[in-house]
Amino acid sequence: MEEKISTIIGGRKLIVIVAGVSGVGKSTIGSLLAKKMGILFIEGDEFHSQENIDKMQSNTPLTDEDRLPWICRLRDVIYGVGLSGESAVLSCSALKEKYRKILVKRCGDYKMIWLYGDQSTIEKRVKKRDNHFMKVDMIKSQFNDIETPNNAICINISQSKGSIMQEILSKIEKHDSLH
């Protein structure tokens, strides 16, 4: 698989969006994927406003109005990456179709990776995290908001990180025209 990694992108710019609910492993898998592909990793959580972070820390679900400026910031970041001729992996919940449409509107070539798992597994993962603003009480609201994408590479997180990575890389390569 190692020598094929460079051929996945094939010299063109590519944005890979790793999406799913909080605790599904977007940051972990996204950063591993970026490292393996030799491209930039963008942590979507770093672009939340302090107001959004405060709301989530106080167990108040974000509304569409709260999320829209954040999604637009992420869209602008990945657009800038593309303009510079670079490729990147972005971690972002992108729970609803309208968010995903905004994200990729000016994106160019992209792949959407949808990580999913059952709610109890996700809740257990979130309980183990210390330094994150999303608390376990908020997970139900994210599951309520999920609109599973039709145009994504869907990966169940019940397997090891290595297996998840191998499946993602294989599917990116096989589904070159998928967006």
C-alpha positions as CSV (number, residue, x, y, z in Angstrom):
1,M,0.0,0.0,0.0
2,E,2.9,2.4,0.8
3,E,4.0,3.0,-2.8
4,K,0.4,3.6,-3.9
5,I,-0.2,6.5,-1.5
6,S,1.5,9.0,-3.8
7,T,-0.7,7.8,-6.8
8,I,-3.9,8.4,-4.9
9,I,-3.5,12.1,-5.4
10,G,-1.7,11.7,-8.7
11,G,-0.2,15.2,-8.7
12,R,-3.5,17.0,-8.4
13,K,-4.8,19.0,-5.5
14,L,-7.3,17.0,-3.4
15,I,-9.3,17.9,-0.3
16,V,-10.3,14.9,1.9
17,I,-13.0,15.8,4.4
18,V,-13.3,13.3,7.4
19,A,-16.8,13.8,8.9
20,G,-19.0,12.3,11.5
21,V,-20.2,13.0,15.1
22,S,-17.9,14.1,17.9
23,G,-15.9,11.2,19.3
24,V,-16.0,9.1,16.1
25,G,-12.3,9.6,15.5
26,K,-12.2,12.4,12.9
27,S,-9.1,14.1,14.3
28,T,-7.2,10.8,14.9
29,I,-8.0,9.3,11.6
30,G,-7.7,12.6,9.7
31,S,-4.3,13.3,11.1
32,L,-3.1,9.8,10.4
33,L,-4.5,10.0,6.9
34,A,-2.8,13.3,6.2
35,K,0.5,12.0,7.5
36,K,0.3,8.9,5.4
37,M,-0.6,10.9,2.3
38,G,2.0,13.5,3.0
39,I,-0.4,16.4,3.0
40,L,-1.7,19.1,5.4
41,F,-4.1,18.3,8.2
42,I,-6.7,20.9,9.2
43,E,-8.4,20.4,12.6
44,G,-11.9,21.8,12.1
45,D,-12.5,22.3,15.8
46,E,-9.8,25.0,15.9
47,F,-12.1,27.2,13.8
48,H,-15.0,27.3,16.2
49,S,-15.8,30.7,17.7
50,Q,-15.3,31.1,21.4
51,E,-19.1,31.6,21.7
52,N,-19.7,28.2,20.1
53,I,-17.1,26.5,22.3
54,D,-18.8,28.1,25.4
55,K,-22.2,26.9,24.3
56,M,-20.9,23.3,23.8
57,Q,-19.1,23.3,27.1
58,S,-22.3,24.3,28.8
59,N,-24.2,21.4,27.1
60,T,-26.1,23.7,24.8
61,P,-26.4,22.2,21.3
62,L,-25.4,24.5,18.4
63,T,-28.0,25.7,16.0
64,D,-27.7,26.0,12.3
65,E,-27.1,29.8,12.9
66,D,-24.2,28.9,15.2
67,R,-22.7,26.5,12.8
68,L,-23.0,28.5,9.6
69,P,-20.1,31.0,10.2
70,W,-17.9,28.0,11.3
71,I,-18.7,26.0,8.2
72,C,-18.0,29.1,6.1
73,R,-14.6,29.6,7.7
74,L,-13.7,26.0,7.0
75,R,-14.9,26.4,3.4
76,D,-12.7,29.5,3.0
77,V,-9.7,27.6,4.5
78,I,-9.9,24.6,2.2
79,Y,-10.6,26.9,-0.8
80,G,-7.4,28.8,0.1
81,V,-5.5,25.5,0.4
82,G,-6.7,24.5,-3.1
83,L,-5.8,27.9,-4.6
84,S,-2.3,27.5,-3.3
85,G,-2.1,24.2,-5.2
86,E,-1.9,22.1,-2.0
87,S,-3.9,19.1,-0.8
88,A,-5.3,18.7,2.7
89,V,-7.3,16.5,5.1
90,L,-10.0,18.4,7.0
91,S,-11.8,17.0,10.1
92,C,-15.3,18.5,10.5
93,S,-18.5,17.0,11.8
94,A,-20.5,18.1,8.7
95,L,-23.6,16.4,10.1
96,K,-26.1,17.8,7.6
97,E,-26.2,17.8,3.8
98,K,-26.5,21.6,3.7
99,Y,-23.2,22.0,5.7
100,R,-21.5,19.6,3.3
101,K,-22.7,21.5,0.3
102,I,-21.4,24.8,1.7
103,L,-18.0,23.1,2.6
104,V,-17.4,21.8,-0.9
105,K,-19.0,24.6,-2.9
106,R,-15.6,26.0,-4.1
107,C,-13.5,23.0,-3.2
108,G,-12.5,21.5,-6.5
109,D,-11.5,17.8,-6.2
110,Y,-12.6,16.3,-2.9
111,K,-13.4,13.0,-1.2
112,M,-15.9,12.9,1.7
113,I,-15.1,10.2,4.3
114,W,-18.0,9.5,6.7
115,L,-17.0,7.8,9.9
116,Y,-19.8,6.2,11.9
117,G,-20.4,4.0,14.9
118,D,-23.2,3.3,17.4
119,Q,-24.1,5.9,19.9
120,S,-23.0,3.9,23.0
121,T,-19.5,3.4,21.5
122,I,-19.2,7.1,20.8
123,E,-20.4,8.0,24.2
124,K,-17.8,5.8,25.8
125,R,-15.1,7.4,23.7
126,V,-16.2,10.9,24.6
127,K,-16.2,10.1,28.3
128,K,-12.5,9.2,28.1
129,R,-11.5,12.5,26.6
130,D,-10.1,15.1,28.9
131,N,-9.3,18.2,26.9
132,H,-12.2,18.6,24.6
133,F,-15.2,21.0,24.8
134,M,-17.7,18.5,23.5
135,K,-19.1,16.5,26.4
136,V,-21.0,13.2,26.4
137,D,-24.3,14.9,27.1
138,M,-24.1,16.5,23.7
139,I,-23.7,13.3,21.7
140,K,-27.4,12.6,21.5
141,S,-28.0,16.0,19.9
142,Q,-25.4,15.2,17.2
143,F,-27.0,11.8,16.5
144,N,-30.4,13.6,16.2
145,D,-28.8,15.9,13.5
146,I,-27.2,13.3,11.4
147,E,-28.0,13.2,7.7
148,T,-25.9,10.4,6.4
149,P,-24.3,11.4,3.1
150,N,-25.1,9.6,-0.1
151,N,-21.8,10.6,-1.8
152,A,-19.3,9.6,0.8
153,I,-17.0,6.8,1.5
154,C,-18.6,5.4,4.7
155,I,-16.4,3.7,7.2
156,N,-17.5,1.8,10.4
157,I,-15.3,2.6,13.3
158,S,-15.7,-0.8,15.0
159,Q,-12.4,-1.9,13.5
160,S,-8.8,-0.9,14.4
161,K,-7.2,2.4,13.3
162,G,-5.0,0.5,10.9
163,S,-7.9,-1.3,9.3
164,I,-9.8,2.0,9.0
165,M,-6.8,3.6,7.4
166,Q,-6.3,0.8,5.0
167,E,-10.0,0.8,4.0
168,I,-10.0,4.6,3.5
169,L,-6.9,4.6,1.3
170,S,-8.2,1.6,-0.7
171,K,-11.6,3.2,-1.3
172,I,-10.1,6.6,-2.2
173,E,-8.0,4.9,-4.8
174,K,-10.9,2.8,-6.2
175,H,-13.5,5.6,-6.1
176,D,-11.4,8.2,-7.9
177,S,-14.5,9.9,-9.4
178,L,-16.6,9.7,-6.2
179,H,-17.6,13.0,-4.5
